[in-house]
Amino acid sequence: METPTETKAPILEVAWRKFAQYDDTAVRRTASFTRLRRSILIFGVLATLLSILTTIYPAEFPRLGSFILKILLVASPIIASVLAAIGNEYYSTGDWLVARAGAEEILRDMYLYRTILKGNPKRREWLERRLARVQRAVFRGMNGELVMETFKGNVPPKPRFFPEEPGNDSGFSDLSGEEYFKYRLENELHWHEKKIIGKQRERFRLQVSIYLMGALGAIIAAIATFGDTYSNLAIWVALTASLTGALSVWQTLKNLEQVVRNYSKVIIELGIISDHWKNLTADERLQSEVNRMVQGTENILWSRNVEYIKSMQEAMRDASLDKEAELINNVVAEQREADARFKQSLTDSIVNKTSEELDKVTADLSDRFEEILGTLAEEASSDVVQAELASMREAIQEFSEQIAQKFGLSSRLDSIREEYKDVDVGSATPRGVLNDLLSRYPKTEEVKG
C-alpha cells in the first residue's frame, strides 16, 4: 500500500501510462471488433429469415408488408457485406492483439523493475530501453499506424488495479517477496481460476446451441415429409442451418477451446509456484527464492499472452471476413476491373495503331531492300563490272607478290649481315671474300635505274 512518504519514480509513471494506453486500446478495439462480428452474423441470419417470410407471405395480406419485407431482404445482405468490408479494412491486422502484447510486456517489465532489480542503480536505464523497444515493436506490428488515444486517467488503471483501496498494490513501490506473491501471483491465479469457469460455461452453451439447431433442422425436415400439410415447414430448415452456421463461426472466432486449455496451463503452473512459496519457511524466503518466483511467474504469464495472441490470430484467419464481404468486394472489384479494362483498351488502341504503322514501314523497307539487291545483282553480272573485278583481282595478286618478295629480301639481308658482321669491308678486303659476299646478295626483279 502506498505510504504518504512514497516517491513515484518518473520512469514508472511513464511506464504505467504507456501500459494504460495500450491496455485501454486493446479493450476498446476488442469490444468493437466483437460487436462488428456479432452484427455481421445477425444480419446474415436475418437475411435468411426475411427470405423465408417473403416466400410464405400470404397473398391476402397487405401488399405494403410484402414490399417492406423485400426491401429488408435486399438490404440485409448488403449491410452485412458493408460491415464485413469495414472489418477487412480496419480490423484485419488484429491491432488490438498487438496493443495487448505491448501492454502485457510493459507490465512484466515493471514487476521485474520493482522486484528483481530493486536496488540496482541501472534499473531506470534498463526500463527506459525496454519501453523504447516495446513501443517500436507495437509501431511495427500496427503497420506504422499508431492511432491511439492518450490515457488521461489515474494509474495504475481501473478496473484491473485498485491502488487507492487498502491492501492493494500502489504500483510504484518496490515489492518484497510476500507483496509480489499477493499482488501479482495470487491475483493472476485467482483471475484465471474465475475466468476459466466463465469460458467453459460459454463454450458449453455454444456447443449445446449448435447441437439443438442441428437437431431442430432434422426434426423439421422429418415432419415435412409426412404429407402435403407439413410440406411448407421444410423451408424453415434453411433458418436452422443459418443459425447453426452463425453459431459455429462465433465459436471459432471466440476460440474458447484453446483459451480454456491456455488458462488451464497457467493455473497449473502458477499453482505449482504458489505451493512452493507457501512451503518455504520465513528463513528460506531469501532474495534468490524471490527472484525465482518472480521470474517463473512472469515467464508463465508472458507465455500465456503469446499463446493467446497466436490462437486468436489463427481463429481470425479461420473466421475470415472475406466471405461475408463478398458482395461489396465484388462490386468494388468490378469497378476496378472496368477501369482496368478501359485503360487496357486505350493501351491496346495505341499499340495496335503503332503496330500497323510499323508493319507498313517494315514492308516498305523490305521491298526497297529487295529492289536494291536486285539492282546490285544485275550490275554485278554485267561485262563492265566483271572486267573491273578481274582487274582488281590481278592488282591484288601482284601487290601480294611484291610484298612477299620484299619480306623475303629483308630476311636474306639480315642473314648476310649476321654472317659477315665481323668482316671489315674495304680496300684491304680479300677479293675472294668480296666475290662470295656479292654472290650471296639477293637479286630482285626491279629495273635498275
Residue pairs with C-beta under 8 A, 6 or more apart in sequence:
1 166
1 167
1 168
1 170
2 163
2 170
2 171
2 172
2 173
3 173
6 170
6 172
6 173
8 172
9 124
9 172
11 113
11 124
11 127
11 128
11 131
12 110
12 113
12 114
12 127
12 171
12 172
13 155
13 172
14 131
15 106
15 109
15 110
15 113
15 127
15 131
16 110
16 155
16 156
16 157
16 171
17 151
17 155
18 106
18 131
18 134
18 135
19 103
19 106
19 107
19 110
19 155
19 157
20 151
20 153
20 155
20 156
20 157
21 148
21 149
21 150
21 151
22 99
22 100
22 102
22 103
22 106
22 138
22 148
23 99
23 100
23 103
23 157
23 160
24 149
24 151
24 157
25 95
25 96
25 99
25 148
25 149
26 96
26 97
26 99
26 100
26 103
29 91
29 95
29 96
29 99
30 96
30 100
32 91
33 87
33 91
33 96
36 83
36 86
36 87
36 91
37 87
37 250
37 253
37 319
38 250
39 80
39 83
40 80
40 83
40 84
40 87
40 321
40 324
41 246
41 249
41 250
42 246
43 76
43 77
43 79
43 80
43 83
44 76
44 77
44 80
44 242
44 245
44 246
44 324
45 239
45 242
45 243
45 246
46 72
46 76
47 73
47 76
47 77
47 80
48 238
48 239
48 242
49 239
49 242
50 69
50 72
50 73
50 76
51 73
51 238
52 235
52 236
52 238
52 239
53 69
54 66
54 69
54 70
54 73
55 235
56 232
56 235
57 65
57 66
57 69
77 327
78 327
78 328
80 324
81 324
81 325
81 326
81 327
81 328
81 329
82 328
83 324
84 321
84 322
84 323
84 324
84 325
84 328
85 321
85 325
85 328
85 329
85 332
87 321
87 324
87 325
88 321
88 322
88 325
88 329
91 321
92 321
93 142
93 143
94 312
94 313
94 316
95 141
95 142
97 309
97 312
97 313
98 138
98 141
98 142
99 138
99 142
99 148
100 305
100 308
100 309
101 137
101 138
101 141
101 305
101 306
101 309
102 134
102 135
102 137
102 138
102 141
104 301
104 302
104 305
105 130
105 134
105 302
105 305
106 130
106 131
106 134
108 298
108 301
108 302
109 127
109 130
109 131
109 134
110 127
110 171
111 175
111 180
111 184
111 294
111 298
112 294
112 298
113 123
113 126
113 127
114 173
114 174
114 175
114 180
115 174
115 175
115 177
115 180
115 290
115 291
115 294
116 290
116 291
116 294
116 295
117 123
117 126
118 174
118 175
119 174
120 126
138 146
139 146
151 157
154 163
155 171
156 163
156 169
156 171
161 168
161 169
161 171
162 168
163 169
163 170
163 171
168 183
169 175
169 179
169 183
169 184
175 183
175 184
176 290
177 277
177 285
177 287
177 289
177 290
177 293
178 285
180 290
180 293
180 294
180 297
181 274
181 277
181 293
184 297
185 270
185 273
185 274
185 277
185 293
185 297
186 274
188 266
188 270
188 297
188 301
189 267
189 270
189 271
189 274
192 263
192 266
192 267
192 270
193 267
195 263
196 260
196 263
196 264
196 267
199 256
199 259
199 260
199 263
200 256
200 260
202 254
202 256
203 251
203 254
203 256
203 257
203 260
206 247
206 250
206 251
206 254
206 256
207 251
209 247
210 244
210 247
210 248
210 251
213 240
213 241
213 243
213 244
213 247
214 240
214 244
216 240
217 237
217 240
217 241
217 244
220 233
220 234
220 236
220 237
220 240
221 234
221 237
223 230
223 233
224 230
224 231
224 232
224 233
224 234
224 237
249 319
252 315
252 318
252 319
253 315
253 316
253 319
254 315
255 311
255 312
255 314
255 315
258 307
258 311
258 315
259 308
259 311
262 304
262 307
262 308
262 311
263 304
265 304
265 307
266 300
266 301
266 304
269 296
269 300
270 297
270 300
273 293
273 296
273 297
273 300
276 293
277 285
277 289
277 293
280 289
322 329
379 385
380 386
405 444
405 445
408 442
409 442
409 444
412 442
413 442
416 437
416 440
416 441
419 440
420 437
423 429
423 433
423 437
425 434
425 437
